[in-house]
């Protein structure tokens, strides 16, 4: 790592590439696998729902624990690399077994491998996010690495939709089946060891900026008293609920109501590609106009875009306008996905300067808990509303039921995006203040290096 904070290309590739391969299975595990398990194994939908609920409850314990331990791990390789290596060892076999069930696989089988899948992912994501904060204090470099990481994540997340199209000659169908999911897992478990190996070998461990060890008391004090963090949590809660509602009934809306089952893979693919292409544009806007302002713009523009889909008539003949609106919505939401991790890294810097302790892992873990809870809550709320309005799959629904689906898919998410934007108004951390914090942290880094050198001499 160079003193200017400029990261080399190999470092950026090494740090960001695992995000693509991890993401290849994430969306499939959330959206596709539950239905396939219910259709082809001994696990019922009710059991799957209960297991996923238990998994979210376990996150509330494992996420902060991993964040705390990662912050306080001291090795010659740094504090993040050992956790990511352990996470890879946990995640890779979990992917294989979770995506290769048999007809006899029961609830215990699903619970076991879903738990290790979630645990392995958490052991990578939380230390990995904190590691990105420590790689550079240069705000433009941070924006670059987190944007590239996000771009690769969203391209990876549509792999499950692309694969059945590529394998059409093999299976004679573009349907998402257990065989396709097995092939997806095979490709992922082959690629992940090489990707993690590159990451651990070429990416530096980062600069130490903490002058003292973070205690559990100080971690709790940070979460309780950091107003910037709570403002961030408010924005992430509102937007997470909206995004969770949208994606929670997306498949139901397009396949059952809009009658676009054959076109759904193309909708998913174009959404992912749109996010990928839009994120660099949002990054440039961030560098020019500031993080909070650009995030506010993205959320407010999302408000009128989200309900547009309600005015499109069902049927495959409407696929082109649906793709247009979906791409527009994805481009706007890309602003949220671009800015949120960058702004969180600023909050980490602010806390590090104020407390003198490195709590990046704890702050990222707290953010991950809020995000997971908001996504899950949004999905649950959307499905509950759809049920309350009486919408049923495979039948002709009345106007009230259709309104309930449209309300859950497009209208209420728009309201939640607006509330997220309101929570960002008058955000106090300006670019000038962040530059001051960055300079003071760099001075602390230099002082710690001098003290370490003197201690060994």
C-alpha positions in Angstrom: 0.0 0.0 0.0 1.4 3.4 -1.0 1.6 6.3 1.5 -0.8 8.4 -0.7 -3.5 5.7 -0.1 -3.5 4.8 -3.8 -4.0 1.0 -4.1 -2.4 -1.0 -6.9 -4.5 -2.9 -9.4 -3.6 -6.3 -8.1 -4.6 -5.2 -4.5 -7.9 -4.0 -5.7 -8.6 -7.2 -7.8 -7.5 -9.4 -4.9 -9.7 -7.6 -2.4 -12.8 -7.3 -4.5 -12.8 -10.6 -6.5 -14.2 -12.9 -3.8 -17.3 -10.7 -3.6 -18.3 -11.9 -7.1 -18.0 -15.6 -6.3 -19.7 -15.3 -2.9 -22.6 -13.4 -4.5 -23.2 -16.2 -7.1 -25.0 -18.3 -4.5 -26.5 -15.6 -2.2 -29.6 -14.7 -4.3 -30.2 -18.3 -5.3 -30.0 -19.4 -1.6 -32.6 -16.7 -0.6 -35.0 -16.8 -3.6 -34.8 -20.2 -5.3 -33.6 -22.8 -2.9 -36.5 -22.6 -0.4 -39.0 -23.5 -3.1 -36.8 -26.2 -4.6 -36.3 -27.8 -1.2 -40.1 -27.8 -0.6 -40.7 -29.4 -4.0 -37.9 -32.0 -4.0 -36.9 -32.9 -0.4 -38.6 -33.9 2.9 -38.5 -30.3 4.2 -41.8 -28.3 4.2 -42.2 -24.6 3.5 -43.3 -24.1 7.2 -40.1 -25.7 8.4 -38.0 -23.6 6.0 -39.7 -20.4 7.2 -39.0 -21.3 10.8 -35.4 -22.2 10.1 -34.7 -19.0 8.2 -36.3 -17.1 11.2 -34.0 -18.9 13.6 -31.0 -18.0 11.4 -31.8 -14.3 11.6 -32.1 -14.6 15.4 -28.6 -16.4 15.5 -27.2 -13.5 13.4 -27.9 -11.2 16.3 -25.5 -13.2 18.4 -22.8 -14.3 15.8 -22.5 -11.0 13.9 -21.4 -8.8 16.8 -19.2 -11.6 18.3 -17.3 -12.0 15.0 -17.0 -8.2 14.7 -15.6 -7.9 18.2 -13.2 -10.8 17.9 -12.0 -9.6 14.5 -11.3 -6.1 15.8 -9.2 -7.6 18.7 -7.3 -10.3 16.8 -3.6 -9.6 16.5 -1.4 -11.8 14.3 1.5 -11.2 11.9 -1.0 -11.3 9.1 -3.3 -8.7 10.7 -6.7 -9.2 12.3 -8.8 -9.7 9.3 -7.1 -12.4 7.2 -7.3 -15.3 9.7 -11.1 -14.7 10.0 -11.6 -14.6 6.2 -9.5 -17.8 5.8 -11.6 -19.5 8.5 -14.8 -18.2 6.8 -13.7 -19.7 3.5 -13.1 -23.1 5.0 -16.6 -22.9 6.6 -18.4 -21.5 3.6 -17.1 -23.7 0.7 -18.3 -27.1 2.0 -21.6 -25.5 3.2 -22.3 -24.3 -0.4 -21.7 -27.7 -1.8 -24.0 -29.6 0.6 -26.7 -26.8 0.8 -27.0 -26.9 -3.0 -26.9 -30.7 -3.3 -29.8 -32.0 -1.3 -31.3 -35.4 -1.9 -35.0 -36.5 -1.7 -34.3 -37.7 1.9 -32.8 -34.4 3.1 -34.8 -33.3 6.1 -35.2 -30.1 8.2 -32.0 -30.9 10.2 -30.0 -31.2 7.0 -31.3 -27.8 5.8 -30.8 -26.2 9.2 -27.2 -27.5 9.5 -25.9 -26.4 6.1 -27.9 -23.1 6.1 -26.3 -22.3 9.5 -22.8 -23.0 8.3 -23.5 -21.1 5.0 -24.6 -18.1 7.0 -21.8 -18.4 9.5 -19.1 -18.7 6.8 -20.5 -15.7 4.9 -20.5 -13.6 8.1 -16.9 -14.5 8.9 -16.0 -13.2 5.5 -18.3 -10.2 5.1 -17.7 -8.4 8.4 -13.9 -8.6 8.6 -13.8 -8.0 4.9 -15.7 -4.8 5.2 -13.6 -3.6 8.1 -10.5 -4.5 6.2 -11.5 -2.2 3.4 -11.6 0.7 5.8 -8.1 -0.1 7.0 -6.6 -0.4 3.5 -6.7 3.3 2.7 -7.7 6.6 4.2 -8.0 8.2 0.8 -11.7 8.9 0.3 -11.6 8.5 -3.5 -9.7 5.2 -3.1 -12.3 4.0 -0.6 -15.1 5.0 -3.0 -13.3 3.1 -5.8 -12.7 -0.2 -3.9 -16.2 -0.3 -2.3 -17.8 0.6 -5.7 -15.9 -2.2 -7.5 -16.7 -4.6 -4.7 -20.4 -3.7 -5.1 -20.3 -4.0 -8.9 -18.9 -7.5 -8.7 -21.4 -8.4 -6.1 -24.4 -7.5 -8.2 -23.0 -9.1 -11.3 -22.4 -12.3 -9.3 -25.9 -12.1 -7.9 -27.5 -12.6 -11.3 -25.4 -15.7 -12.2 -28.2 -17.9 -11.0 -30.5 -16.4 -13.7 -27.8 -16.5 -16.5 -26.8 -20.1 -15.9 -30.0 -21.9 -17.0 -29.9 -19.9 -20.2 -26.3 -21.0 -20.9 -27.2 -24.6 -20.0 -30.3 -24.7 -22.1 -28.9 -27.3 -24.5 -27.9 -29.5 -21.6 -31.3 -29.5 -19.8 -33.7 -28.4 -22.6 -35.2 -25.7 -20.4 -34.4 -22.4 -18.8 -36.2 -23.4 -15.6 -34.3 -23.1 -12.3 -33.9 -26.7 -11.1 -31.8 -28.5 -8.5 -29.5 -29.7 -11.3 -28.9 -26.1 -12.3 -28.3 -25.1 -8.7 -25.9 -28.0 -8.3 -23.9 -26.8 -11.3 -23.9 -23.3 -9.8 -22.5 -24.6 -6.6 -19.8 -26.7 -8.4 -18.5 -23.7 -10.3 -18.5 -21.6 -7.1 -16.6 -24.1 -4.9 -14.0 -24.5 -7.7 -13.4 -20.7 -8.1 -13.6 -19.6 -4.4 -10.3 -21.2 -3.2 -8.3 -19.4 -6.0 -10.1 -16.1 -5.3 -9.5 -16.3 -1.5 -6.0 -17.4 -2.1 -5.3 -14.3 -4.2 -6.9 -12.1 -1.6 -4.9 -13.4 1.3 -1.6 -13.4 -0.6 -1.6 -10.0 -2.4 -3.8 -7.7 -0.2 -1.8 -5.9 2.6 -3.2 -6.2 6.1 -3.8 -2.5 6.4 -2.5 0.3 8.6 -3.0 0.3 12.3 -4.8 3.4 13.6 -6.0 2.3 17.0 -4.0 3.3 20.1 -5.9 1.0 22.5 -7.9 -2.2 22.5 -11.7 -2.0 22.1 -13.5 -3.4 25.1 -17.1 -4.7 25.1 -18.1 -1.6 27.2 -16.6 0.8 24.6 -18.3 -1.1 21.8 -21.7 -0.7 23.5 -21.0 2.9 24.2 -20.2 3.5 20.5 -23.4 1.9 19.3 -25.5 3.7 21.9 -24.0 7.2 21.7 -22.8 7.6 18.1 -25.4 9.9 16.6 -24.0 9.5 13.1 -24.3 5.7 13.4 -27.9 5.9 14.5 -28.7 8.3 11.6 -27.1 5.8 9.3 -29.2 3.0 10.9 -32.4 5.0 10.3 -31.6 5.4 6.6 -30.7 1.7 6.2 -33.8 0.6 8.1 -36.2 2.5 5.9 -34.4 1.7 2.6 -33.8 -1.9 3.7 -37.5 -2.4 4.4 -38.4 -0.9 1.0 -35.9 -3.1 -0.9 -36.9 -6.2 1.1 -40.6 -5.6 0.1 -39.7 -5.1 -3.5 -37.5 -8.2 -3.8 -39.8 -10.2 -1.5 -42.7 -10.2 -4.0 -40.7 -9.5 -7.2 -41.0 -13.1 -8.4 -44.7 -13.3 -7.5 -45.5 -10.0 -9.2 -43.7 -10.6 -12.5 -44.4 -14.4 -12.9 -47.9 -14.7 -11.5 -49.6 -11.4 -11.9 -47.7 -10.0 -15.0 -47.6 -13.5 -16.6 -43.9 -13.0 -17.5 -42.5 -16.3 -16.4 -40.4 -16.8 -19.5 -39.2 -13.2 -19.3 -38.2 -13.2 -15.6 -34.6 -14.3 -16.1 -34.1 -11.4 -18.5 -35.7 -9.0 -16.0 -33.3 -10.3 -13.3 -30.3 -10.1 -15.6 -31.0 -6.6 -16.9 -31.5 -5.4 -13.3 -28.1 -6.7 -12.2 -26.3 -5.3 -15.3 -28.0 -1.9 -14.8 -26.7 -1.7 -11.2 -23.2 -2.8 -12.4 -23.1 0.0 -15.1 -24.6 2.7 -12.9 -22.4 2.3 -9.8 -19.3 3.9 -11.4 -21.5 6.9 -12.4 -22.7 7.3 -8.8 -19.1 7.0 -7.6 -18.1 10.0 -9.7 -21.0 11.9 -8.4 -19.9 11.1 -4.8 -16.4 12.3 -5.5 -17.8 15.6 -6.8 -20.8 16.4 -4.7 -20.3 14.4 -1.5 -21.7 11.1 -0.1 -24.8 12.2 1.9 -26.0 14.5 -0.8 -25.7 12.0 -3.6 -27.4 9.3 -1.4 -30.3 11.7 -0.8 -30.7 12.3 -4.5 -30.8 8.5 -5.2 -33.5 7.9 -2.6 -35.7 10.8 -3.6 -35.5 9.9 -7.3 -36.5 6.3 -6.4 -39.8 7.6 -5.1 -41.6 8.4 -8.4 -39.8 5.6 -10.3 -41.0 2.7 -8.0 -44.8 3.0 -8.7 -44.4 3.3 -12.5 -44.6 -0.5 -12.9 -48.2 -0.4 -11.7 -49.4 1.3 -14.9 -48.1 -1.5 -17.2 -50.6 -4.1 -18.4 -49.9 -7.8 -17.7 -48.6 -10.1 -20.5 -45.3 -10.8 -22.3 -46.2 -8.1 -24.8 -45.3 -5.6 -22.1 -41.9 -7.0 -21.5 -40.0 -4.1 -23.1 -41.6 -1.3 -21.1 -41.2 -3.5 -17.9 -37.5 -3.9 -18.7 -37.2 -0.1 -19.2 -38.8 0.7 -15.9 -36.8 -2.0 -14.1 -33.5 -0.8 -15.5 -34.4 2.8 -14.5 -35.2 1.7 -11.0 -32.1 -0.4 -10.7 -29.9 2.5 -11.9 -31.4 4.7 -9.2 -31.1 2.1 -6.4 -27.4 1.7 -7.5 -26.8 5.0 -5.8 -27.9 3.5 -2.5 -25.8 0.4 -3.0 -22.8 2.6 -3.9 -22.9 5.2 -1.2 -24.0 3.2 1.9 -20.7 1.3 2.6 -18.6 4.4 1.8 -20.5 6.5 4.3 -20.2 3.7 6.9 -16.5 3.8 6.5 -16.5 7.5 7.4 -18.4 6.7 10.6 -15.7 4.1 11.4 -13.0 6.8 11.0 -15.0 9.2 13.2 -15.3 6.7 16.0 -11.7 5.6 15.7 -10.5 9.2 16.1 -12.9 9.8 19.0 -12.3 6.6 21.0 -8.8 5.7 20.0 -9.9 2.1 19.5 -10.5 0.1 16.3 -14.1 -1.0 16.2 -14.6 -1.3 12.5 -15.6 -4.9 12.7 -18.2 -4.2 15.4 -19.7 -1.3 13.5 -19.9 -3.3 10.3 -21.5 -6.2 12.2 -24.1 -3.8 13.7 -24.8 -2.5 10.3 -25.1 -6.0 8.8 -27.6 -6.9 11.6 -29.7 -3.8 10.8 -29.6 -4.5 7.1 -30.5 -8.2 7.4 -33.4 -7.4 9.8 -34.7 -4.7 7.5 -34.6 -6.9 4.4 -36.2 -9.8 6.2 -38.8 -7.5 7.8 -39.6 -6.0 4.4 -40.1 -9.4 2.8 -42.2 -10.6 5.7 -44.3 -7.4 5.6 -44.9 -7.6 1.9 -46.0 -11.2 2.0 -48.2 -10.5 5.0 -49.9 -7.6 3.2 -50.4 -9.7 0.0 -52.1 -12.4 2.1 -54.3 -9.9 4.0 -55.5 -8.4 0.7 -56.4 -12.0 -0.4 -54.0 -12.4 -3.3 -53.7 -16.1 -4.4 -51.3 -17.6 -6.9 -52.7 -19.3 -10.1 -56.2 -17.8 -9.9 -58.0 -14.7 -11.2 -57.7 -12.2 -8.4 -60.1 -9.3 -7.8 -59.2 -5.6 -7.8 -58.6 -5.5 -4.1 -56.1 -8.4 -4.2 -54.2 -6.9 -7.1 -54.0 -3.6 -5.4 -52.6 -5.3 -2.3 -49.8 -6.9 -4.5 -49.1 -3.6 -6.3 -49.1 -1.7 -3.0 -46.6 -4.1 -1.4 -44.4 -4.2 -4.5 -44.2 -0.6 -5.6 -46.2 2.0 -3.5 -45.1 1.3 0.0 -41.4 0.8 -0.9 -41.6 4.3 -2.5 -42.9 5.7 0.8 -40.1 4.0 2.7 -37.4 5.4 0.3 -38.8 8.9 0.9 -38.5 8.3 4.7 -34.9 7.2 4.2 -34.2 10.4 2.3 -35.8 12.5 5.0 -33.5 10.8 7.6 -30.5 12.0 5.5 -31.5 15.6 5.5 -28.9 17.9 7.2 -26.4 15.0 7.6 -23.6 16.6 9.7 -20.5 14.8 8.3 -19.3 17.0 5.4 -16.4 16.3 3.1 -14.4 19.0 4.8 -14.9 17.5 8.3 -14.0 14.0 6.9 -10.8 15.4 5.5 -9.8 16.7 8.9 -10.5 13.3 10.5 -8.5 11.6 7.8 -5.5 13.8 8.3 -5.5 13.3 12.1 -5.7 9.5 11.6 -2.8 9.6 9.3 -0.8 11.5 11.9 -1.7 8.8 14.4 -0.5 6.1 12.0 2.8 7.8 11.7 3.1 8.2 15.4 2.3 4.5 16.0 4.9 3.5 13.4 7.5 5.5 15.2 6.6 4.1 18.6 6.7 0.5 17.2 10.1 1.1 15.6 11.5 2.5 18.8 10.1 -0.4 20.8 12.0 -3.0 18.6 15.3 -1.0 18.6 
